[in-house]
């Protein structure tokens, strides 16, 4: 079993986080992990500079955070899962990323918006995926948050970037007794589908080898894996395949700057548009060291 010993649930008390909370509590119960519900008392809500070391616990914003975390505590009690409430004062994105050093998994909700509205509003979840020091499971507010996890989709390109995600995906399948689809996308585009490598290696035969490798790993764990190869745009094919699955587990390298923009982010596009929750696992070489 993947050692999810400490799970962090960022919450703001809105309905957008409810599905993520339900899933995270279920994961905590299955794995026996310590679960923390974290709400950030956003300093941008205050008209004057605020001392994070001495927050005004009587302010409406702080009390709203306490209520949000207490809601998770109460839901956890109903599921026999102990939850530690945590309220911190600061910038939500920065606080969640900093906290990721101390956790094995972040399960967070994001607005069920799509298209232009999501791009204009920005998404804390998208940036957490890029910079967090642990895997991030994102569940949109318009997706179910129950633990009916019967079918798991694991995209692979056969490179080291997806290797760790494959391990996480197979272990999740073992935990939930789920079937797995291993998907690889063959493309003739000028930009490689992997966030590394070259065009020549992503032929249909290469992709078949990649998914067959996942199937072999699954057999050793007693997991049924369906190897699937399709041709097309990587992100679009993954999003299309997510229909009919309960969880999508994919790797990313977390690059930033020009290289990140040039190659694009399959993971971030997938999180925005996938039809099921997405667990994003960064390759170990791109992870920040744990504190």
ChimeraX commands (.cxc) that place a marker at each C-alpha (Angstrom):
marker #1 position 0.00,0.00,0.00 radius 0.5
marker #1 position 1.20,3.51,-0.86 radius 0.5
marker #1 position 2.08,4.99,2.55 radius 0.5
marker #1 position -0.53,7.74,2.77 radius 0.5
marker #1 position 0.17,8.24,6.45 radius 0.5
marker #1 position -0.72,11.94,6.54 radius 0.5
marker #1 position -3.52,13.44,4.42 radius 0.5
marker #1 position -4.21,17.18,4.13 radius 0.5
marker #1 position -7.66,18.49,3.20 radius 0.5
marker #1 position -7.63,22.21,2.32 radius 0.5
marker #1 position -11.13,23.60,2.81 radius 0.5
marker #1 position -12.83,26.97,2.58 radius 0.5
marker #1 position -16.23,25.78,3.78 radius 0.5
marker #1 position -17.87,26.01,0.34 radius 0.5
marker #1 position -19.71,23.29,-1.52 radius 0.5
marker #1 position -16.78,23.07,-3.97 radius 0.5
marker #1 position -14.77,21.22,-1.31 radius 0.5
marker #1 position -17.48,18.86,-0.05 radius 0.5
marker #1 position -16.81,16.06,-2.57 radius 0.5
marker #1 position -13.07,16.22,-1.85 radius 0.5
marker #1 position -13.69,16.07,1.90 radius 0.5
marker #1 position -15.86,12.97,1.57 radius 0.5
marker #1 position -13.28,11.19,-0.58 radius 0.5
marker #1 position -10.37,12.17,1.66 radius 0.5
marker #1 position -12.12,10.94,4.79 radius 0.5
marker #1 position -12.83,7.65,3.07 radius 0.5
marker #1 position -9.17,7.37,2.09 radius 0.5
marker #1 position -8.18,8.12,5.66 radius 0.5
marker #1 position -10.39,5.35,6.93 radius 0.5
marker #1 position -9.00,2.81,4.44 radius 0.5
marker #1 position -5.34,3.69,4.97 radius 0.5
marker #1 position -5.48,4.59,8.68 radius 0.5
marker #1 position -3.85,7.92,7.85 radius 0.5
marker #1 position -3.75,10.99,10.05 radius 0.5
marker #1 position -6.12,13.53,8.51 radius 0.5
marker #1 position -5.82,17.31,8.85 radius 0.5
marker #1 position -8.45,19.81,7.71 radius 0.5
marker #1 position -6.78,23.11,6.90 radius 0.5
marker #1 position -8.38,26.47,6.26 radius 0.5
marker #1 position -6.35,29.57,5.45 radius 0.5
marker #1 position -7.44,32.84,6.99 radius 0.5
marker #1 position -6.68,34.86,3.85 radius 0.5
marker #1 position -4.78,38.05,4.70 radius 0.5
marker #1 position -6.03,39.64,1.48 radius 0.5
marker #1 position -9.45,39.85,3.14 radius 0.5
marker #1 position -8.11,42.52,5.49 radius 0.5
marker #1 position -7.79,46.21,4.64 radius 0.5
marker #1 position -4.66,46.65,6.77 radius 0.5
marker #1 position -1.51,44.49,7.08 radius 0.5
marker #1 position -2.09,41.59,9.43 radius 0.5
marker #1 position 0.26,39.84,11.83 radius 0.5
marker #1 position 0.03,36.15,10.98 radius 0.5
marker #1 position 1.68,35.25,14.28 radius 0.5
marker #1 position -1.15,36.93,16.24 radius 0.5
marker #1 position -4.36,36.58,14.20 radius 0.5
marker #1 position -7.58,38.16,15.37 radius 0.5
marker #1 position -9.46,35.03,16.36 radius 0.5
marker #1 position -12.62,37.09,16.85 radius 0.5
marker #1 position -12.73,38.29,13.25 radius 0.5
marker #1 position -15.51,36.92,11.01 radius 0.5
marker #1 position -12.95,35.55,8.53 radius 0.5
marker #1 position -11.06,33.59,11.19 radius 0.5
marker #1 position -14.27,32.26,12.69 radius 0.5
marker #1 position -15.43,31.17,9.23 radius 0.5
marker #1 position -12.23,29.15,8.94 radius 0.5
marker #1 position -12.84,27.54,12.32 radius 0.5
marker #1 position -16.34,26.62,11.21 radius 0.5
marker #1 position -15.04,25.14,7.94 radius 0.5
marker #1 position -12.51,22.91,9.67 radius 0.5
marker #1 position -14.97,21.91,12.39 radius 0.5
marker #1 position -17.37,20.75,9.68 radius 0.5
marker #1 position -14.70,18.32,8.48 radius 0.5
marker #1 position -14.05,17.19,12.05 radius 0.5
marker #1 position -17.75,16.45,12.49 radius 0.5
marker #1 position -17.99,14.59,9.17 radius 0.5
marker #1 position -14.93,12.60,10.13 radius 0.5
marker #1 position -16.51,11.64,13.45 radius 0.5
marker #1 position -19.52,10.28,11.57 radius 0.5
marker #1 position -17.14,8.04,9.59 radius 0.5
marker #1 position -15.01,7.11,12.63 radius 0.5
marker #1 position -12.08,9.11,11.25 radius 0.5
marker #1 position -10.24,11.47,13.60 radius 0.5
marker #1 position -9.55,14.83,12.01 radius 0.5
marker #1 position -7.20,17.53,13.28 radius 0.5
marker #1 position -8.45,21.08,12.53 radius 0.5
marker #1 position -5.84,23.61,11.46 radius 0.5
marker #1 position -6.41,27.33,10.83 radius 0.5
marker #1 position -3.48,29.38,9.55 radius 0.5
marker #1 position -3.27,33.01,8.49 radius 0.5
marker #1 position -1.64,33.89,5.18 radius 0.5
marker #1 position -2.02,33.51,1.42 radius 0.5
marker #1 position -3.94,30.28,0.64 radius 0.5
marker #1 position -1.74,29.11,-2.24 radius 0.5
marker #1 position 1.49,29.72,-0.35 radius 0.5
marker #1 position 0.26,28.13,2.86 radius 0.5
marker #1 position -1.00,24.98,1.12 radius 0.5
marker #1 position 2.24,24.54,-0.82 radius 0.5
marker #1 position 4.33,25.08,2.32 radius 0.5
marker #1 position 2.19,22.59,4.23 radius 0.5
marker #1 position 2.63,19.97,1.49 radius 0.5
marker #1 position 6.14,19.29,2.79 radius 0.5
marker #1 position 4.61,17.63,5.82 radius 0.5
marker #1 position 2.00,15.44,4.12 radius 0.5
marker #1 position 1.87,12.38,1.87 radius 0.5
marker #1 position -1.28,13.39,0.00 radius 0.5
marker #1 position -3.36,16.51,-0.55 radius 0.5
marker #1 position -7.03,16.04,-1.42 radius 0.5
marker #1 position -8.61,19.28,-2.51 radius 0.5
marker #1 position -11.72,20.52,-4.20 radius 0.5
marker #1 position -11.94,23.05,-6.97 radius 0.5
marker #1 position -14.81,24.91,-8.56 radius 0.5
marker #1 position -16.81,22.97,-11.10 radius 0.5
marker #1 position -16.33,25.75,-13.63 radius 0.5
marker #1 position -15.08,25.31,-17.17 radius 0.5
marker #1 position -13.80,27.35,-20.06 radius 0.5
marker #1 position -13.20,31.08,-19.86 radius 0.5
marker #1 position -14.58,31.58,-16.35 radius 0.5
marker #1 position -12.06,29.14,-14.90 radius 0.5
marker #1 position -9.15,30.72,-16.78 radius 0.5
marker #1 position -10.13,34.23,-15.69 radius 0.5
marker #1 position -10.64,33.29,-12.07 radius 0.5
marker #1 position -7.47,31.24,-11.92 radius 0.5
marker #1 position -7.24,28.09,-9.87 radius 0.5
marker #1 position -5.36,27.51,-6.63 radius 0.5
marker #1 position -5.58,23.80,-7.38 radius 0.5
marker #1 position -3.69,24.17,-10.66 radius 0.5
marker #1 position -0.77,25.91,-8.95 radius 0.5
marker #1 position -0.79,23.48,-6.03 radius 0.5
marker #1 position -0.42,20.63,-8.55 radius 0.5
marker #1 position 2.61,22.34,-10.07 radius 0.5
marker #1 position 4.45,23.18,-6.86 radius 0.5
marker #1 position 3.29,20.85,-4.05 radius 0.5
marker #1 position 5.81,18.44,-2.56 radius 0.5
marker #1 position 3.39,15.52,-2.47 radius 0.5
marker #1 position 0.75,13.98,-4.77 radius 0.5
marker #1 position -2.42,16.03,-5.20 radius 0.5
marker #1 position -5.89,14.56,-5.70 radius 0.5
marker #1 position -8.26,17.11,-7.22 radius 0.5
marker #1 position -12.03,16.64,-7.16 radius 0.5
marker #1 position -14.19,19.27,-8.81 radius 0.5
marker #1 position -17.27,20.44,-7.00 radius 0.5
marker #1 position -19.50,19.02,-9.73 radius 0.5
marker #1 position -18.04,15.51,-9.40 radius 0.5
marker #1 position -19.17,12.77,-7.00 radius 0.5
marker #1 position -16.99,12.44,-3.95 radius 0.5
marker #1 position -17.96,8.99,-2.76 radius 0.5
marker #1 position -15.65,6.03,-2.56 radius 0.5
marker #1 position -17.24,4.08,-5.41 radius 0.5
marker #1 position -13.86,3.58,-7.07 radius 0.5
marker #1 position -14.34,0.57,-9.36 radius 0.5
marker #1 position -12.43,1.68,-12.48 radius 0.5
marker #1 position -9.11,3.54,-12.51 radius 0.5
marker #1 position -7.46,5.09,-15.56 radius 0.5
marker #1 position -3.65,5.31,-15.66 radius 0.5
marker #1 position -2.16,7.16,-18.66 radius 0.5
marker #1 position 1.44,6.21,-19.44 radius 0.5
marker #1 position 4.10,7.13,-21.99 radius 0.5
marker #1 position 6.65,4.62,-20.75 radius 0.5
marker #1 position 8.97,7.28,-19.32 radius 0.5
marker #1 position 10.15,7.89,-15.77 radius 0.5
marker #1 position 7.70,10.78,-15.49 radius 0.5
marker #1 position 4.75,8.38,-15.34 radius 0.5
marker #1 position 6.46,5.52,-13.49 radius 0.5
marker #1 position 5.71,6.75,-9.97 radius 0.5
marker #1 position 2.12,7.57,-10.93 radius 0.5
marker #1 position 1.67,4.02,-12.22 radius 0.5
marker #1 position 2.76,2.67,-8.84 radius 0.5
marker #1 position 0.31,4.95,-7.04 radius 0.5
marker #1 position -2.48,4.04,-9.44 radius 0.5
marker #1 position -1.97,0.29,-9.07 radius 0.5
marker #1 position -1.81,0.54,-5.29 radius 0.5
marker #1 position -5.01,2.58,-5.30 radius 0.5
marker #1 position -6.57,-0.16,-7.44 radius 0.5
marker #1 position -5.44,-2.76,-4.93 radius 0.5
marker #1 position -6.88,-0.74,-2.05 radius 0.5
marker #1 position -10.26,-0.36,-3.80 radius 0.5
marker #1 position -10.22,-3.74,-5.59 radius 0.5
marker #1 position -10.65,-1.77,-8.83 radius 0.5
marker #1 position -10.05,-2.61,-12.47 radius 0.5
marker #1 position -7.45,-0.55,-14.32 radius 0.5
marker #1 position -7.19,0.82,-17.84 radius 0.5
marker #1 position -3.61,1.60,-18.86 radius 0.5
marker #1 position -3.76,4.19,-21.66 radius 0.5
marker #1 position -1.00,5.36,-23.97 radius 0.5
marker #1 position -1.48,7.91,-26.74 radius 0.5
marker #1 position 0.45,7.67,-29.99 radius 0.5
marker #1 position 0.83,11.00,-31.79 radius 0.5
marker #1 position 2.50,12.40,-34.89 radius 0.5
marker #1 position 2.56,15.93,-33.54 radius 0.5
marker #1 position 5.89,17.80,-33.61 radius 0.5
marker #1 position 5.85,18.18,-29.82 radius 0.5
marker #1 position 6.45,14.91,-27.94 radius 0.5
marker #1 position 3.52,13.68,-25.88 radius 0.5
marker #1 position 5.83,13.09,-22.97 radius 0.5
marker #1 position 7.30,15.98,-21.04 radius 0.5
marker #1 position 10.65,14.53,-22.07 radius 0.5
marker #1 position 11.96,12.24,-24.77 radius 0.5
marker #1 position 11.66,12.44,-28.55 radius 0.5
marker #1 position 9.03,12.02,-31.24 radius 0.5
marker #1 position 10.37,8.76,-32.65 radius 0.5
marker #1 position 9.84,6.76,-29.47 radius 0.5
marker #1 position 6.06,7.39,-29.27 radius 0.5
marker #1 position 5.03,5.04,-32.06 radius 0.5
marker #1 position 2.03,2.71,-31.63 radius 0.5
marker #1 position 4.46,-0.16,-30.92 radius 0.5
marker #1 position 6.25,1.86,-28.27 radius 0.5
marker #1 position 2.93,2.81,-26.66 radius 0.5
marker #1 position 1.82,-0.84,-26.70 radius 0.5
marker #1 position 4.98,-1.80,-24.86 radius 0.5
marker #1 position 4.27,0.92,-22.29 radius 0.5
marker #1 position 0.75,-0.29,-21.50 radius 0.5
marker #1 position 1.79,-3.95,-21.56 radius 0.5
marker #1 position 4.37,-3.11,-18.91 radius 0.5
marker #1 position 1.60,-1.73,-16.67 radius 0.5
marker #1 position -0.46,-4.87,-17.29 radius 0.5
marker #1 position 2.51,-7.02,-16.22 radius 0.5
marker #1 position 2.89,-4.98,-13.03 radius 0.5
marker #1 position -0.82,-5.36,-12.38 radius 0.5
marker #1 position -0.72,-9.14,-12.78 radius 0.5
marker #1 position 1.99,-9.37,-10.14 radius 0.5
marker #1 position -0.32,-7.49,-7.76 radius 0.5
marker #1 position -3.44,-9.46,-8.72 radius 0.5
marker #1 position -4.98,-6.45,-10.49 radius 0.5
marker #1 position -6.87,-6.66,-13.77 radius 0.5
marker #1 position -5.34,-4.16,-16.24 radius 0.5
marker #1 position -6.74,-3.44,-19.70 radius 0.5
marker #1 position -3.94,-2.12,-21.97 radius 0.5
marker #1 position -5.22,0.46,-24.46 radius 0.5
marker #1 position -3.45,2.42,-27.19 radius 0.5
marker #1 position -5.12,5.25,-29.11 radius 0.5
marker #1 position -3.91,7.94,-31.50 radius 0.5
marker #1 position -4.55,11.66,-31.16 radius 0.5
marker #1 position -3.99,14.60,-28.86 radius 0.5
marker #1 position -2.71,13.38,-25.51 radius 0.5
marker #1 position -4.80,15.56,-23.22 radius 0.5
marker #1 position -7.94,15.19,-25.33 radius 0.5
marker #1 position -7.67,11.40,-25.46 radius 0.5
marker #1 position -7.06,11.15,-21.71 radius 0.5
marker #1 position -10.05,13.40,-21.01 radius 0.5
marker #1 position -12.21,11.36,-23.39 radius 0.5
marker #1 position -11.12,8.11,-21.74 radius 0.5
marker #1 position -11.86,9.49,-18.26 radius 0.5
marker #1 position -15.55,9.04,-18.96 radius 0.5
marker #1 position -16.65,5.85,-17.30 radius 0.5
marker #1 position -13.77,5.84,-14.80 radius 0.5
marker #1 position -13.94,6.74,-11.12 radius 0.5
marker #1 position -10.34,7.95,-10.75 radius 0.5
marker #1 position -7.57,9.07,-13.08 radius 0.5
marker #1 position -3.96,8.76,-11.87 radius 0.5
marker #1 position -1.33,10.55,-13.93 radius 0.5
marker #1 position 2.25,11.74,-13.71 radius 0.5
marker #1 position 3.72,15.16,-14.36 radius 0.5
marker #1 position 7.19,16.63,-14.08 radius 0.5
marker #1 position 6.15,19.95,-12.51 radius 0.5
marker #1 position 8.34,22.04,-14.82 radius 0.5
marker #1 position 8.09,25.81,-14.73 radius 0.5
marker #1 position 9.12,28.70,-16.91 radius 0.5
marker #1 position 9.62,28.69,-20.67 radius 0.5
marker #1 position 10.02,24.93,-21.04 radius 0.5
marker #1 position 6.80,24.35,-19.12 radius 0.5
marker #1 position 4.90,26.80,-21.30 radius 0.5
marker #1 position 6.37,25.48,-24.54 radius 0.5
marker #1 position 5.48,21.88,-23.82 radius 0.5
marker #1 position 2.14,22.75,-22.28 radius 0.5
marker #1 position 0.65,20.93,-19.32 radius 0.5
marker #1 position -1.29,17.79,-20.08 radius 0.5
marker #1 position -1.94,17.30,-16.37 radius 0.5
marker #1 position -3.44,20.73,-15.79 radius 0.5
marker #1 position -5.68,20.56,-18.85 radius 0.5
marker #1 position -6.80,17.12,-17.76 radius 0.5
marker #1 position -7.66,18.31,-14.25 radius 0.5
marker #1 position -9.82,21.09,-15.70 radius 0.5
marker #1 position -11.81,18.86,-18.02 radius 0.5
marker #1 position -11.62,15.23,-16.83 radius 0.5
marker #1 position -14.91,13.50,-16.11 radius 0.5
marker #1 position -13.63,12.04,-12.83 radius 0.5
marker #1 position -11.30,12.98,-9.94 radius 0.5
marker #1 position -7.61,13.23,-10.89 radius 0.5
marker #1 position -4.63,12.19,-8.77 radius 0.5
marker #1 position -1.49,13.97,-10.02 radius 0.5
marker #1 position 1.85,12.47,-8.99 radius 0.5
marker #1 position 5.04,14.34,-9.77 radius 0.5
marker #1 position 8.15,12.43,-10.75 radius 0.5
marker #1 position 10.50,12.02,-7.74 radius 0.5
marker #1 position 13.30,14.00,-9.37 radius 0.5
marker #1 position 11.03,17.07,-9.55 radius 0.5
marker #1 position 9.80,16.85,-5.97 radius 0.5
marker #1 position 11.06,19.26,-3.34 radius 0.5
marker #1 position 12.71,17.55,-0.36 radius 0.5
marker #1 position 10.44,16.82,2.59 radius 0.5
marker #1 position 11.01,18.95,5.67 radius 0.5
marker link #1:1,2 radius 0.2
marker link #1:2,3 radius 0.2
marker link #1:3,4 radius 0.2
marker link #1:4,5 radius 0.2
marker link #1:5,6 radius 0.2
marker link #1:6,7 radius 0.2
marker link #1:7,8 radius 0.2
marker link #1:8,9 radius 0.2
marker link #1:9,10 radius 0.2
marker link #1:10,11 radius 0.2
marker link #1:11,12 radius 0.2
marker link #1:12,13 radius 0.2
marker link #1:13,14 radius 0.2
marker link #1:14,15 radius 0.2
marker link #1:15,16 radius 0.2
marker link #1:16,17 radius 0.2
marker link #1:17,18 radius 0.2
marker link #1:18,19 radius 0.2
marker link #1:19,20 radius 0.2
marker link #1:20,21 radius 0.2
marker link #1:21,22 radius 0.2
marker link #1:22,23 radius 0.2
marker link #1:23,24 radius 0.2
marker link #1:24,25 radius 0.2
marker link #1:25,26 radius 0.2
marker link #1:26,27 radius 0.2
marker link #1:27,28 radius 0.2
marker link #1:28,29 radius 0.2
marker link #1:29,30 radius 0.2
marker link #1:30,31 radius 0.2
marker link #1:31,32 radius 0.2
marker link #1:32,33 radius 0.2
marker link #1:33,34 radius 0.2
marker link #1:34,35 radius 0.2
marker link #1:35,36 radius 0.2
marker link #1:36,37 radius 0.2
marker link #1:37,38 radius 0.2
marker link #1:38,39 radius 0.2
marker link #1:39,40 radius 0.2
marker link #1:40,41 radius 0.2
marker link #1:41,42 radius 0.2
marker link #1:42,43 radius 0.2
marker link #1:43,44 radius 0.2
marker link #1:44,45 radius 0.2
marker link #1:45,46 radius 0.2
marker link #1:46,47 radius 0.2
marker link #1:47,48 radius 0.2
marker link #1:48,49 radius 0.2
marker link #1:49,50 radius 0.2
marker link #1:50,51 radius 0.2
marker link #1:51,52 radius 0.2
marker link #1:52,53 radius 0.2
marker link #1:53,54 radius 0.2
marker link #1:54,55 radius 0.2
marker link #1:55,56 radius 0.2
marker link #1:56,57 radius 0.2
marker link #1:57,58 radius 0.2
marker link #1:58,59 radius 0.2
marker link #1:59,60 radius 0.2
marker link #1:60,61 radius 0.2
marker link #1:61,62 radius 0.2
marker link #1:62,63 radius 0.2
marker link #1:63,64 radius 0.2
marker link #1:64,65 radius 0.2
marker link #1:65,66 radius 0.2
marker link #1:66,67 radius 0.2
marker link #1:67,68 radius 0.2
marker link #1:68,69 radius 0.2
marker link #1:69,70 radius 0.2
marker link #1:70,71 radius 0.2
marker link #1:71,72 radius 0.2
marker link #1:72,73 radius 0.2
marker link #1:73,74 radius 0.2
marker link #1:74,75 radius 0.2
marker link #1:75,76 radius 0.2
marker link #1:76,77 radius 0.2
marker link #1:77,78 radius 0.2
marker link #1:78,79 radius 0.2
marker link #1:79,80 radius 0.2
marker link #1:80,81 radius 0.2
marker link #1:81,82 radius 0.2
marker link #1:82,83 radius 0.2
marker link #1:83,84 radius 0.2
marker link #1:84,85 radius 0.2
marker link #1:85,86 radius 0.2
marker link #1:86,87 radius 0.2
marker link #1:87,88 radius 0.2
marker link #1:88,89 radius 0.2
marker link #1:89,90 radius 0.2
marker link #1:90,91 radius 0.2
marker link #1:91,92 radius 0.2
marker link #1:92,93 radius 0.2
marker link #1:93,94 radius 0.2
marker link #1:94,95 radius 0.2
marker link #1:95,96 radius 0.2
marker link #1:96,97 radius 0.2
marker link #1:97,98 radius 0.2
marker link #1:98,99 radius 0.2
marker link #1:99,100 radius 0.2
marker link #1:100,101 radius 0.2
marker link #1:101,102 radius 0.2
marker link #1:102,103 radius 0.2
marker link #1:103,104 radius 0.2
marker link #1:104,105 radius 0.2
marker link #1:105,106 radius 0.2
marker link #1:106,107 radius 0.2
marker link #1:107,108 radius 0.2
marker link #1:108,109 radius 0.2
marker link #1:109,110 radius 0.2
marker link #1:110,111 radius 0.2
marker link #1:111,112 radius 0.2
marker link #1:112,113 radius 0.2
marker link #1:113,114 radius 0.2
marker link #1:114,115 radius 0.2
marker link #1:115,116 radius 0.2
marker link #1:116,117 radius 0.2
marker link #1:117,118 radius 0.2
marker link #1:118,119 radius 0.2
marker link #1:119,120 radius 0.2
marker link #1:120,121 radius 0.2
marker link #1:121,122 radius 0.2
marker link #1:122,123 radius 0.2
marker link #1:123,124 radius 0.2
marker link #1:124,125 radius 0.2
marker link #1:125,126 radius 0.2
marker link #1:126,127 radius 0.2
marker link #1:127,128 radius 0.2
marker link #1:128,129 radius 0.2
marker link #1:129,130 radius 0.2
marker link #1:130,131 radius 0.2
marker link #1:131,132 radius 0.2
marker link #1:132,133 radius 0.2
marker link #1:133,134 radius 0.2
marker link #1:134,135 radius 0.2
marker link #1:135,136 radius 0.2
marker link #1:136,137 radius 0.2
marker link #1:137,138 radius 0.2
marker link #1:138,139 radius 0.2
marker link #1:139,140 radius 0.2
marker link #1:140,141 radius 0.2
marker link #1:141,142 radius 0.2
marker link #1:142,143 radius 0.2
marker link #1:143,144 radius 0.2
marker link #1:144,145 radius 0.2
marker link #1:145,146 radius 0.2
marker link #1:146,147 radius 0.2
marker link #1:147,148 radius 0.2
marker link #1:148,149 radius 0.2
marker link #1:149,150 radius 0.2
marker link #1:150,151 radius 0.2
marker link #1:151,152 radius 0.2
marker link #1:152,153 radius 0.2
marker link #1:153,154 radius 0.2
marker link #1:154,155 radius 0.2
marker link #1:155,156 radius 0.2
marker link #1:156,157 radius 0.2
marker link #1:157,158 radius 0.2
marker link #1:158,159 radius 0.2
marker link #1:159,160 radius 0.2
marker link #1:160,161 radius 0.2
marker link #1:161,162 radius 0.2
marker link #1:162,163 radius 0.2
marker link #1:163,164 radius 0.2
marker link #1:164,165 radius 0.2
marker link #1:165,166 radius 0.2
marker link #1:166,167 radius 0.2
marker link #1:167,168 radius 0.2
marker link #1:168,169 radius 0.2
marker link #1:169,170 radius 0.2
marker link #1:170,171 radius 0.2
marker link #1:171,172 radius 0.2
marker link #1:172,173 radius 0.2
marker link #1:173,174 radius 0.2
marker link #1:174,175 radius 0.2
marker link #1:175,176 radius 0.2
marker link #1:176,177 radius 0.2
marker link #1:177,178 radius 0.2
marker link #1:178,179 radius 0.2
marker link #1:179,180 radius 0.2
marker link #1:180,181 radius 0.2
marker link #1:181,182 radius 0.2
marker link #1:182,183 radius 0.2
marker link #1:183,184 radius 0.2
marker link #1:184,185 radius 0.2
marker link #1:185,186 radius 0.2
marker link #1:186,187 radius 0.2
marker link #1:187,188 radius 0.2
marker link #1:188,189 radius 0.2
marker link #1:189,190 radius 0.2
marker link #1:190,191 radius 0.2
marker link #1:191,192 radius 0.2
marker link #1:192,193 radius 0.2
marker link #1:193,194 radius 0.2
marker link #1:194,195 radius 0.2
marker link #1:195,196 radius 0.2
marker link #1:196,197 radius 0.2
marker link #1:197,198 radius 0.2
marker link #1:198,199 radius 0.2
marker link #1:199,200 radius 0.2
marker link #1:200,201 radius 0.2
marker link #1:201,202 radius 0.2
marker link #1:202,203 radius 0.2
marker link #1:203,204 radius 0.2
marker link #1:204,205 radius 0.2
marker link #1:205,206 radius 0.2
marker link #1:206,207 radius 0.2
marker link #1:207,208 radius 0.2
marker link #1:208,209 radius 0.2
marker link #1:209,210 radius 0.2
marker link #1:210,211 radius 0.2
marker link #1:211,212 radius 0.2
marker link #1:212,213 radius 0.2
marker link #1:213,214 radius 0.2
marker link #1:214,215 radius 0.2
marker link #1:215,216 radius 0.2
marker link #1:216,217 radius 0.2
marker link #1:217,218 radius 0.2
marker link #1:218,219 radius 0.2
marker link #1:219,220 radius 0.2
marker link #1:220,221 radius 0.2
marker link #1:221,222 radius 0.2
marker link #1:222,223 radius 0.2
marker link #1:223,224 radius 0.2
marker link #1:224,225 radius 0.2
marker link #1:225,226 radius 0.2
marker link #1:226,227 radius 0.2
marker link #1:227,228 radius 0.2
marker link #1:228,229 radius 0.2
marker link #1:229,230 radius 0.2
marker link #1:230,231 radius 0.2
marker link #1:231,232 radius 0.2
marker link #1:232,233 radius 0.2
marker link #1:233,234 radius 0.2
marker link #1:234,235 radius 0.2
marker link #1:235,236 radius 0.2
marker link #1:236,237 radius 0.2
marker link #1:237,238 radius 0.2
marker link #1:238,239 radius 0.2
marker link #1:239,240 radius 0.2
marker link #1:240,241 radius 0.2
marker link #1:241,242 radius 0.2
marker link #1:242,243 radius 0.2
marker link #1:243,244 radius 0.2
marker link #1:244,245 radius 0.2
marker link #1:245,246 radius 0.2
marker link #1:246,247 radius 0.2
marker link #1:247,248 radius 0.2
marker link #1:248,249 radius 0.2
marker link #1:249,250 radius 0.2
marker link #1:250,251 radius 0.2
marker link #1:251,252 radius 0.2
marker link #1:252,253 radius 0.2
marker link #1:253,254 radius 0.2
marker link #1:254,255 radius 0.2
marker link #1:255,256 radius 0.2
marker link #1:256,257 radius 0.2
marker link #1:257,258 radius 0.2
marker link #1:258,259 radius 0.2
marker link #1:259,260 radius 0.2
marker link #1:260,261 radius 0.2
marker link #1:261,262 radius 0.2
marker link #1:262,263 radius 0.2
marker link #1:263,264 radius 0.2
marker link #1:264,265 radius 0.2
marker link #1:265,266 radius 0.2
marker link #1:266,267 radius 0.2
marker link #1:267,268 radius 0.2
marker link #1:268,269 radius 0.2
marker link #1:269,270 radius 0.2
marker link #1:270,271 radius 0.2
marker link #1:271,272 radius 0.2
marker link #1:272,273 radius 0.2
marker link #1:273,274 radius 0.2
marker link #1:274,275 radius 0.2
marker link #1:275,276 radius 0.2
marker link #1:276,277 radius 0.2
marker link #1:277,278 radius 0.2
marker link #1:278,279 radius 0.2
marker link #1:279,280 radius 0.2
marker link #1:280,281 radius 0.2
marker link #1:281,282 radius 0.2
marker link #1:282,283 radius 0.2
marker link #1:283,284 radius 0.2
marker link #1:284,285 radius 0.2
marker link #1:285,286 radius 0.2
marker link #1:286,287 radius 0.2
marker link #1:287,288 radius 0.2
marker link #1:288,289 radius 0.2
marker link #1:289,290 radius 0.2
marker link #1:290,291 radius 0.2
view
